[in-house]
Amino acid sequence: MAIRYDGQVAIVTGAGNGLGRSHALALASRGAKVVVNDLGGAVDGSGSSSEAALEVVRTIEAAGGEAIANGANVADLNQVEAMVAQTIEKWGRIDILVNNAGILRDKSFVKMTMEDFKLVVDVHLIGSANCTKAVWPLMREQGYGRVVMTTSSSGMYGNFGQSNYGAAKMAVVGLMNTLVLEGDKYDIKVNCLSPTAGTRMLDGLLTDEISEVLTVEAVTTGLLTLCDKDAPNRIILCAGAGGYARTHIYETDGIFLAPEDQTPENVRANMEAIENTDNQKMLVGGFQQTDKFVAKASAHFKNK
């Protein structure tokens, strides 16, 4: 059955170029009314221009779709709230939010200024939180919503020179994990997309041959599966060059040390057992870790 978004309204941030543009065009081609949000700045976040967003709107309209442009800076909550108000005034609802806007200020940590660290976190993390906060009450009220965060392998696995970007991209995974729990009874599903594509963020880093494989459309194919009514929930979908995978976060079963044995030396001596993956599990709430450790302790004292 074809995935369609007829009658639905989607906001895509950072939609003037690259992945965001591809996401916006694809959502519109499948029936969604789209808010094309883009500050219109350079990759490092400097400058602004509405032309890129307007070009995407014209492309959508030329194909028979509906779209509006918006130049809100996602790091500014007041601007984001005004964007949401504009959307509601125009179409009366918001069904899909794709948090895609991002910038880069790459440098090794020793050379990076804290201003550049904070700016990248503000756009990727605070920007995603601002946009989600602005649509969350609406999605709760209508009993439906699909939110996608954009994470990155740089956050999940690390990448030299991207401490700011990596920190922000891992943080949105934590944001997803909690929002999944809070949105569950309102049919709000929240997922992460981890893309790799030959966009302007990778200018000069890829050969032409590799760029031809790393298409934005291949990533958008994955994005579309996270936006529809039958979307999964709480997954990190990795997409690039036609490859699709899922990242899981597991916790090993671990060990228990009696109070008299709780020394750093004993923790170090038991590291192999601590790292043993035989009974590892995916946890779906912070208290599951607490419950596990308390159960181990209770079993020890019960058997004394």
N, C-alpha and C positions, 0 to 999 in steps of 0.2 A: 504494500500500500504506500502510495507516494506521500512524502512528508510535505505538508502544506501549512501555511500560516494565514489563510484567508480570514479577514475580519480582525486580525491581531495587529498590535502596534509594537514596534521594536525601536529601542534606542541603541545606537552603536556609537561608542565614543572613539575618538581618533579615527574617524571614518573617511577622511579626505584622501588618504593614500594607503598603499600597501594592504596589509591584512584587513584593516577596518573597512577600506573601500570594497574589497572583495566580499566581506561579510554582508555589508549593506546591500550591495547589488544582488547577492544570492538570496537574501531574505526577501527583498522586494520581488524578485523573479518568481518566488513561491507564494506570493500573495500578501506579504506583510506591508503595512504602512510604516515607513522608516524615518526616524529622526537621524539625520546625518550630522553628528556632532564632531567638530574639529576646530581646534584653536588656530590651526594653520601655521604653526611654528616650524622651525627647523628641527632636526633630529635631537639637538641639545636643548630644545625647549625655547629657544630665543625667537623673537618676532611673532607675528600673527598675520593671518590673511584669510578671508572668507572664500577665496576663489576655488580652492580645492573642494570644499564641501559643496559649493554651488554647482560645480561641474558634475559631482556624483548625483546630485538631485536632478540635474538636467538629463543625465543618462537614464536614471530610473524613470523619469516622466516620459522620455522619448520612447521607452519600451512599454508604456501604458500603465506604469505604477504610480504610487503616491509617495511623496517624500517632502520633507522640509529640512532646511539647513539650520544649524545652530552653532555658535562660536564660543560656547561656555568653556571656561577653564575648569577642568574637573577638580582641580585642587582648591577651588573657591566654592564653598557650599552655597553661598548666596546665588552665584551664577548657575549652579546646578539646579537649585530649587526653582529658579526662573525658567530654566529649560523644561523641567517637568511640568510646571504650570502652563507653559506654552503648548506642550504636548497634550495635556488634558483639555485645554481650551479648544484645540484643533480637533482631537479625535476621541476624547472622553475616557480613555483607558490606556494602560501600559501593560503589556503582557510579557515582553522580553527586554532584558537589559544585557548588553554585551559590553563588559568593561575591558576595552582594548587600548585606550589611550596610554601612551608611554613615551619616555624620552631616555636618552643615554648621556651620561657624563663619565665615561670610562677613564680610570687611572688606577694605578696600584694604590693600595690603601695608605702607604706611607706618603704618597704625593697628593692624595685627594684632600680637598678642603672639606670641612664639615658642612659648608654651605652647599657644595655639590652633592654630598651624601643626602642631606635633608631634602634638597629639591627633587631628587629622583624618588625618594620615599614618598614625598608629598604627592607626586603625580601618580605613581603606580599604586601605592597602598591607600593613602588618604583619598586620592581621587576615586578609587574603587569603592571605598567606604562611603564617601559623599554621595555618589550616584546611587548606590544601593540603599542608603538611608533615605534618600529622597523618594524612591519608588516603593520602599518596603510597606508603608502604611496602606498605599493604594492596592498593592498586591494582596495584602492581608484582607482588606475590605472586600475585594472582588473574589477572593478564594482561589486565586490562581497567579502564578508567576514563574518565570524561568530566568535565572541569573547565571551568567557565565563570567568567571574571573579568568584573567590571562596570567598564567604562571610561566615558568621557564626552567629549562634544564640548568641554567646558571644559578637559579635559586636552590633547586633540589640537589644538585651535585657540585656546584661551585664552578667558577670560571675566573681565571686570572684577570685582574683589573676591573672586576664588576662587583665589588663588595656592596656598594649601594643598591645596585640593580638586583643582585642576588638576594639581599636581605628583604627587599620589598616584594620580590616575586615569591619567596617562601612564606612571607607574612600573609599573602592573600590566600594561601592554602589553609592557614589557621583560621582566617576569616570565614572561608567556606565551611570548615568543619563545624563551627558553632552555628552559623546561619542555617545550615541543614537541620539542626536540632530545633531551632526556633521557628523555622518555616514549615515544618513537616505537616502540622494539622491544617495549614492553610493551602496545601497543594502548591507550595513554593519550593521548587527544586533548584539547588545551587551546585554548580560543577565548575571545574577548572579545565582550561585548555592550555596545553603546553606546546606551542608551535615552533617549527623551524622552517623559515622561508627566506628566499632571496630578496628581502625588502631593502629599503634605503638604510636601515639600521646596520646592514651587513655590507654596505658599499665598500669596495676595495678589499674585502676579506675573502671573496669567493671567485673562483674562475667562472667564465661565461658558461662553461659546460655544466658545472654544478648548479649555477643559478637557474639554468633552464629546467633542471629536475626539481629544484626546491620552489615550486610554484605556490603562490598564495591560494590559488583555487583548491589545491590538495588539502591545505589546512582548513579552509572554509567548509569543505566536505565534512570534516570532523565536527566543526562548530555547529553545523546545522542539526546534527544528531543530538546536541545538548539543549536545543531550543524548543523542541516540539512537545506536544502533550504527553507523548510516551517516552520522554527523555529519562535517562537514568538519574540517579541522585548521588551526590558525594563521590564523584569519580574524577580522577586526574587523567584526562585523555591527551595522549601525546600524538602529534600529527606532523608529518613532513615528508615530502617527496613520494607520496603515495603509501607511506608506512603509517600504521596506526597501532598504538600500544597503550597500556595503562600502567601508571605508577601506583604502587601500594606502599603504605607505611606500616611496617610490622614491628611488634615488640616481642622479644624473646620471653620465654617463661621465667627465666632467671632463677635465682637461688634464695635461700633464707639463711641468715646468720643469727644465732642466738645473741642476746644482749652482751654476754661476756666475750663473744667472738667478733663483735662489730668493730673491727679495727681496719684502717686503710690497708695494712699488710695482708689481712685475710681477704679483703675485696680483690686486691691485686692477685693473690694466689689462686683465687677462684675465677679469674677472668675468662678462662676457657669455658667453664660451665655457664657463666653469665652470658657468653656470646653464643652458646649452643642454640641452633635454630630448629631443633626437632619439634618443639611444641609452640612455636611462635604463632602469634595471632594478630589480626587487625583489630584494633580497639576502636570503638565508635563513641567514645565519651571519656573525658578526663578521669572521672571517678572509677572507670573500669580498672585503671592501673592501681588506684588506691585500694579498691576491693580485692584485687589479686594479692597485693602485698599483705593486707590485713588477714586474708584467708590463710596465707602461708604461716603468718605469725600465730594465728589462732590454733591452727593444727599442731604447731610445735608445743604450745603451752598446754593444750588439751592432752597431749600424749606424755607429758612429763610425770 
